[in-house]
Amino acid sequence: MSYIFGHHAVISLFESHPKKVLRLYIQTGKNISDLKKYIDVLNLQVVWRSREELDKLTSSHHHQGIVAEAAEIAGTPDENDLENILNAIEGMPLLLILDGIQDPHNLGACLRTANAANVHAVIAPKDKSVGLTPAVHKVASGATMTTPFIQVTNLARTMRMLKERGIWIFGADDKATDSVFSADLKLPLALAMGAEGSGLRRLTKENCDLLLSIPMLGSVPSLNVSVATGIFLFEAVRQRCSGSKKLI
């Protein structure tokens, strides 16, 4: 059992796994007219609570007055499902590797961006990395329900498997001489991003085919990992969608 909170995250849960929602906790006095159709169809119990009670329930002040109590979602992909996910990809693969992201807000933001860029799967190591916590679900605004997030036991081994399948791996490194804006990102590709400060671990970096940097024109030495992830992913999107009316 888990708690999913935040307006977009709860709506996404309703739309992707409605039968997993057991009950709703709503802040006293909050307008829930946009949730009424889900509540009526599922005959859900609504429990009204004060803001302070919801703060305590979620261990967060950012629940937006909406908390869903949900049964564990069966079928959440793990590393045994990765091969099937890769086999099901239509078109050019685009994957995201997150190495050592421990801040749930950074992970949630990366997952939200990955979803917006139509990334086929996000891969992360199980050790020294945050998993899908309630805070991650909230920040991801529903992306955790539709973008596969797979934690693997041995990231280097998984990277070698990807390369055996013809997927190139380009890693972010602020010391790299090649720019992300000059690289060809139209290949079958996995983009590897490291934790802010430490960056990619040595073995992860060694398993990359190419290291790329973002040109920094100001005085700050680096960007937050979620911002850097957005730049890398949407440079790939720009190159792949050049000329498309869908690209702004």
C-alpha positions in Angstrom: 0.0 0.0 0.0 1.3 3.5 -0.8 0.2 7.1 -0.9 0.1 9.1 -4.1 -0.4 12.8 -3.7 -0.6 15.9 -5.7 -3.4 16.8 -8.2 -1.7 15.6 -11.5 -0.3 12.4 -9.9 -3.7 11.4 -8.5 -5.5 12.1 -11.8 -2.9 10.0 -13.6 -3.4 7.2 -11.1 -7.2 7.3 -11.7 -6.7 7.2 -15.5 -4.0 4.4 -15.6 -4.9 2.2 -12.6 -8.3 3.2 -11.3 -9.1 -0.1 -9.5 -5.9 0.3 -7.4 -7.3 3.4 -5.6 -8.6 2.4 -2.2 -9.7 5.7 -0.8 -9.1 9.4 -1.1 -8.0 11.8 1.6 -9.0 15.3 0.9 -8.2 18.5 2.7 -11.2 20.0 4.4 -13.0 22.6 2.3 -11.2 21.7 -0.9 -13.3 21.7 -4.2 -13.1 18.2 -5.7 -15.6 18.7 -8.6 -13.0 17.5 -11.1 -12.6 14.3 -9.1 -16.3 13.6 -8.7 -16.6 11.4 -11.9 -13.9 9.1 -10.6 -15.3 9.0 -7.1 -18.8 8.1 -8.4 -17.7 5.5 -10.9 -15.4 3.7 -8.4 -17.7 4.3 -5.4 -14.7 5.6 -3.5 -14.6 6.5 0.2 -13.6 10.1 0.7 -12.0 11.0 4.0 -11.8 14.6 4.9 -8.7 15.7 6.8 -7.1 19.0 7.9 -4.0 20.2 6.1 -1.9 19.3 9.1 -3.1 15.8 9.1 -2.3 15.4 5.4 1.1 16.9 6.0 1.7 14.1 8.6 0.2 11.4 6.4 2.4 12.2 3.4 5.5 13.6 5.3 5.2 16.5 2.9 3.7 20.0 2.7 3.2 19.7 -1.1 0.3 17.3 -1.3 -2.1 20.0 -2.7 -4.8 18.7 -0.5 -5.3 15.5 -2.4 -3.9 12.1 -1.3 -4.9 8.7 -2.8 -4.3 5.5 -0.8 -3.5 2.9 -3.4 -2.8 -0.8 -3.5 0.6 -1.8 -4.9 0.5 -1.8 -8.6 1.3 -5.3 -9.9 3.4 -5.5 -13.0 5.6 -2.5 -12.2 8.5 -3.2 -14.5 11.8 -4.5 -13.1 15.0 -5.5 -14.9 13.6 -8.8 -16.0 11.1 -6.8 -18.1 13.7 -4.6 -19.8 14.2 -7.0 -22.7 10.5 -7.1 -23.4 10.3 -3.3 -23.3 13.2 -3.0 -25.7 11.6 -5.5 -28.1 8.4 -3.6 -28.1 9.9 -0.3 -29.1 8.7 0.9 -32.5 11.0 3.3 -34.3 14.3 4.7 -32.9 14.9 3.9 -29.3 15.5 6.7 -26.8 16.4 5.7 -23.3 17.5 7.6 -20.2 20.0 6.3 -17.7 20.2 8.0 -14.3 23.3 7.1 -12.3 23.1 7.7 -8.6 20.2 10.2 -8.4 19.3 10.3 -4.7 17.1 13.4 -4.4 13.4 12.4 -5.0 12.7 15.9 -6.5 15.4 15.5 -9.0 14.2 12.0 -10.0 10.6 13.1 -10.2 11.6 16.1 -12.5 13.7 13.8 -14.7 10.9 11.3 -15.1 8.5 14.1 -16.0 10.9 15.4 -18.6 11.5 11.9 -19.9 7.8 11.4 -20.3 7.4 14.7 -22.2 10.3 13.6 -24.5 8.6 10.1 -25.1 11.5 8.2 -23.6 10.9 4.5 -23.9 12.3 3.6 -20.4 14.3 5.2 -17.6 17.0 3.0 -16.1 18.7 3.4 -12.8 20.9 1.3 -10.4 19.3 -0.1 -7.3 22.2 0.9 -5.0 22.7 4.5 -3.9 19.7 5.7 -5.9 16.2 6.8 -4.8 13.2 4.7 -5.9 9.6 5.6 -6.6 8.7 7.4 -3.4 5.5 9.4 -2.9 7.5 12.6 -3.4 8.8 11.2 -6.7 5.3 10.4 -7.8 4.1 13.9 -6.9 6.9 15.8 -8.7 6.7 13.5 -11.7 3.0 14.7 -12.2 1.8 11.3 -13.3 4.8 10.3 -15.4 5.6 7.3 -13.1 2.3 5.7 -14.3 3.2 5.6 -18.0 7.0 5.8 -18.4 8.8 2.6 -17.3 11.3 3.2 -14.5 13.6 0.2 -14.1 16.1 -0.3 -11.3 18.8 -2.7 -12.1 21.3 -4.6 -9.9 24.3 -4.1 -12.2 24.2 -0.9 -14.3 27.4 -1.6 -16.2 26.2 -5.0 -17.2 22.9 -3.5 -18.4 24.8 -0.8 -20.4 26.8 -3.6 -22.1 23.5 -5.4 -22.9 22.1 -2.2 -24.5 25.2 -1.8 -26.6 25.0 -5.4 -27.8 21.5 -4.5 -29.1 22.9 -1.7 -31.2 22.0 1.1 -28.8 24.6 3.9 -28.4 25.2 5.3 -25.0 26.2 9.0 -24.7 27.0 10.3 -21.2 26.9 13.8 -19.7 30.3 15.1 -18.5 31.1 18.7 -17.8 34.7 18.1 -18.8 33.9 16.6 -22.2 35.3 18.5 -25.2 32.3 17.5 -27.4 29.1 19.5 -27.1 25.7 17.9 -26.9 24.6 20.3 -29.6 27.1 19.0 -32.1 26.5 15.3 -31.5 24.3 13.1 -33.7 21.4 12.1 -31.4 19.3 10.5 -34.1 20.8 7.1 -33.4 19.3 4.3 -31.3 20.3 6.0 -28.1 20.6 6.0 -24.3 21.5 9.2 -22.6 23.4 8.7 -19.3 23.1 11.5 -16.6 25.0 11.5 -13.3 24.2 13.0 -9.9 24.7 16.7 -9.4 28.2 17.3 -8.0 29.6 13.8 -8.5 28.4 13.2 -12.0 28.7 9.7 -13.6 30.5 7.1 -11.7 33.8 5.8 -13.2 32.5 2.5 -14.5 29.4 4.1 -15.9 31.5 6.6 -17.7 33.8 3.9 -19.1 30.8 2.1 -20.6 29.7 5.2 -22.5 30.5 5.4 -26.2 30.8 9.2 -26.1 30.9 11.9 -23.4 29.2 15.2 -24.1 29.0 18.5 -22.3 26.6 21.5 -22.2 28.4 24.8 -23.0 28.4 26.9 -19.9 28.7 30.6 -20.7 28.3 32.1 -17.2 30.1 31.7 -13.9 28.3 28.6 -12.6 30.2 25.4 -13.2 27.3 23.0 -13.8 23.5 22.6 -14.0 21.0 20.7 -11.8 20.7 17.2 -13.1 17.0 17.6 -14.0 17.8 20.7 -16.0 20.7 19.1 -17.8 18.5 16.0 -18.5 15.9 18.3 -20.2 18.6 19.9 -22.4 20.0 16.5 -23.5 16.6 14.9 -24.1 15.1 17.8 -26.0 18.2 18.3 -28.1 17.5 14.6 -29.1 13.9 15.4 -29.7 14.8 18.5 -31.8 17.1 16.5 -34.0 14.6 13.7 -34.5 11.6 15.9 -35.0 13.2 18.6 -37.2 10.5 19.9 -39.5 7.6 18.4 -37.6 4.7 20.6 -36.8 4.6 19.1 -33.3 7.9 20.7 -32.4 7.6 24.2 -31.0 
